Amino acid sequence: MRLATCLLSALFATLPALACAAQDSTLVPQAGDWAITTQLGAEQLAILKSLDAETLNALSQHQLSYDLNAGTMTAQRCLNKSNLAGWNPGEKELPSSAECAAPKISSKGNVLSVSYQCTQPAGLQLNSRYEFSAARDSYTFVHELSGNGEPTRIQGKARRSGDC
């Protein structure tokens, strides 16, 4: 269960950029297949390294791949108008019990910022930053979650890999 929670939180950390981009027409990424790579935390990496090859292979069946030497997880996603329009910016990084005000979304040039302030769990704050390439065929991201135990920082990059 803990492994699934760790992996899902890392995976969902990549989705809000596209949700935010869908709401800000200047930052909509190109439609197509995307490879979204997240840097794994030490705890996540230790769990994955402890798994046998069969279990790790089973995890990879869901459009995920792992590079344990680099400490990364890559998700493959087909992005189109319908699935971009349905995502809410930043929400997937928040715990399911979170009670938050509407996100503050701002953009300047190719940089998109999203901030959530939550009252439950007590004093939870999520700040995300996405920097898109000029062609919007790649971006980097950083998510910083604080106020719910130890601060968490998740970072990675995404690149369009072709048509889907």
Backbone torsions as a table, in degrees:
resi	resn	phi	psi	omega
1	MET	NA	-43.1	-179.3
2	ARG	-63.8	-39.9	178.1
3	LEU	-61.6	-46.6	-179.1
4	ALA	-61.2	-42.7	178.6
5	THR	-61.2	-45.3	179.6
6	CYS	-62.1	-45.9	-177.1
7	LEU	-68.3	-41.7	179.7
8	LEU	-66.3	-39.2	179.4
9	SER	-64.8	-36.7	177.8
10	ALA	-69.0	-40.9	179.5
11	LEU	-64.2	-49.3	-177.0
12	PHE	-67.0	-18.8	178.0
13	ALA	-62.6	-18.9	-177.1
14	THR	-90.1	-17.3	-171.4
15	LEU	-79.5	-34.6	-173.8
16	PRO	-61.4	-29.4	179.7
17	ALA	-55.6	-40.8	-177.6
18	LEU	-75.0	-33.5	176.7
19	ALA	-64.7	-47.4	179.0
20	CYS	-62.8	-42.9	-178.6
21	ALA	-61.4	-36.6	-179.7
22	ALA	-64.9	-29.2	-179.4
23	GLN	-87.0	-14.2	179.9
24	ASP	-118.5	99.5	-171.0
25	SER	-57.9	-20.8	179.4
26	THR	-76.6	-15.5	-176.3
27	LEU	-121.1	27.0	178.0
28	VAL	-74.9	124.0	178.3
29	PRO	-70.9	161.9	176.7
30	GLN	-65.1	144.6	173.5
31	ALA	-69.7	150.7	176.9
32	GLY	144.3	-170.8	175.6
33	ASP	-78.8	135.0	179.7
34	TRP	-125.0	140.9	171.1
35	ALA	-107.5	116.3	-175.4
36	ILE	-112.9	111.8	-174.3
37	THR	-106.7	125.3	-180.0
38	THR	-113.1	134.0	174.8
39	GLN	-74.1	124.7	-178.7
40	LEU	-80.9	145.3	175.0
41	GLY	-75.0	165.0	-177.9
42	ALA	-58.1	-41.1	-179.6
43	GLU	-66.2	-44.5	179.0
44	GLN	-62.3	-43.9	-179.3
45	LEU	-63.8	-41.7	178.7
46	ALA	-61.8	-40.9	178.8
47	ILE	-63.6	-47.2	-179.4
48	LEU	-63.1	-39.8	179.8
49	LYS	-67.0	-22.5	179.9
50	SER	-83.5	-10.1	-178.0
51	LEU	-79.9	148.9	175.1
52	ASP	-77.1	164.0	-175.0
53	ALA	-59.5	-37.9	-178.8
54	GLU	-64.2	-43.5	179.3
55	THR	-67.2	-42.7	178.8
56	LEU	-62.6	-39.5	177.1
57	ASN	-64.4	-40.3	178.7
58	ALA	-62.4	-38.9	177.4
59	LEU	-65.0	-32.4	-177.9
60	SER	-75.4	-6.0	-179.1
61	GLN	-72.7	-11.0	-174.0
62	HIS	-106.6	47.8	178.8
63	GLN	57.9	32.0	176.3
64	LEU	-121.0	145.3	171.7
65	SER	-137.4	154.5	-175.6
66	TYR	-125.7	139.8	170.2
67	ASP	-119.8	94.6	-175.1
68	LEU	-68.5	-27.7	176.8
69	ASN	-68.2	-41.2	178.6
70	ALA	-83.1	-17.2	-178.9
71	GLY	74.0	38.8	-177.6
72	THR	-128.2	159.4	172.8
73	MET	-126.9	133.5	179.7
74	THR	-119.6	129.2	176.7
75	ALA	-107.6	136.8	175.5
76	GLN	-99.3	128.9	-179.1
77	ARG	-139.5	137.0	172.1
78	CYS	-92.0	121.1	-179.9
79	LEU	-109.6	127.6	177.3
80	ASN	-137.1	177.0	-175.8
81	LYS	-58.0	-40.8	-175.4
82	SER	-69.8	-42.6	-178.4
83	ASN	-79.5	-23.8	173.6
84	LEU	-69.0	-39.0	-177.6
85	ALA	-69.3	-22.8	-175.7
86	GLY	-89.2	-6.9	-177.6
87	TRP	-89.9	147.3	175.7
88	ASN	-102.6	133.9	-173.4
89	PRO	-63.6	123.3	172.3
90	GLY	75.1	-12.0	-172.7
91	GLU	-60.8	-34.4	-173.4
92	LYS	-70.4	-17.2	176.5
93	GLU	-79.0	-17.1	-175.3
94	LEU	-85.1	147.2	175.5
95	PRO	-61.2	152.0	-177.9
96	SER	-62.5	-22.7	-179.7
97	SER	-86.9	2.8	-175.1
98	ALA	-69.2	137.0	172.0
99	GLU	-118.0	109.8	-170.3
100	CYS	-130.0	152.1	171.1
101	ALA	-71.4	164.2	176.7
102	ALA	-56.1	144.2	-178.1
103	PRO	-67.1	150.9	171.3
104	LYS	-96.4	119.7	-176.8
105	ILE	-119.7	128.6	176.3
106	SER	-141.5	154.6	177.0
107	SER	-140.8	149.4	176.1
108	LYS	-145.7	116.4	-175.8
109	GLY	62.6	-124.4	179.5
110	ASN	-100.4	15.3	-179.5
111	VAL	-108.1	128.3	179.1
112	LEU	-115.5	131.8	177.9
113	SER	-121.9	137.9	178.9
114	VAL	-132.3	133.7	-179.6
115	SER	-135.4	131.3	174.2
116	TYR	-115.7	136.4	172.0
117	GLN	-117.3	122.4	-175.1
118	CYS	-120.1	147.2	176.0
119	THR	-93.8	-24.6	177.4
120	GLN	-129.9	134.8	-16.9
121	PRO	-54.7	154.2	-170.7
122	ALA	-43.8	120.0	171.4
123	GLY	63.2	33.7	-178.6
124	LEU	-77.7	134.7	179.3
125	GLN	-131.1	131.8	174.6
126	LEU	-122.8	124.6	174.9
127	ASN	-122.7	128.0	179.3
128	SER	-126.7	146.0	178.5
129	ARG	-135.4	131.6	179.5
130	TYR	-126.1	132.2	176.5
131	GLU	-120.0	111.6	-177.6
132	PHE	-88.6	150.7	170.4
133	SER	-70.4	162.6	-179.8
134	ALA	-59.2	-35.9	179.6
135	ALA	-82.8	-5.4	-177.1
136	ARG	56.2	36.7	175.5
137	ASP	-108.2	7.5	173.9
138	SER	-162.2	161.0	174.7
139	TYR	-159.2	160.1	170.0
140	THR	-113.0	156.5	179.4
141	PHE	-142.5	152.2	173.0
142	VAL	-140.6	128.5	175.3
143	HIS	-118.0	130.3	176.5
144	GLU	-123.3	118.7	-178.8
145	LEU	-113.8	125.5	-179.9
146	SER	-135.9	161.3	177.0
147	GLY	95.0	-5.6	-179.7
148	ASN	-122.6	71.8	-174.2
149	GLY	83.9	-143.9	-179.3
150	GLU	-73.8	144.1	177.1
151	PRO	-59.5	144.0	-179.9
152	THR	-120.8	135.9	176.4
153	ARG	-125.9	124.7	179.0
154	ILE	-122.8	131.2	179.5
155	GLN	-139.4	161.4	179.8
156	GLY	179.2	-163.4	-178.0
157	LYS	-149.8	158.8	179.2
158	ALA	-138.6	146.4	-179.8
159	ARG	-144.2	134.7	174.2
160	ARG	-69.4	130.3	-175.9
161	SER	-111.0	1.1	179.4
162	GLY	146.7	-168.6	178.9
163	ASP	-85.5	155.9	175.2
164	CYS	-124.9	NA	NA
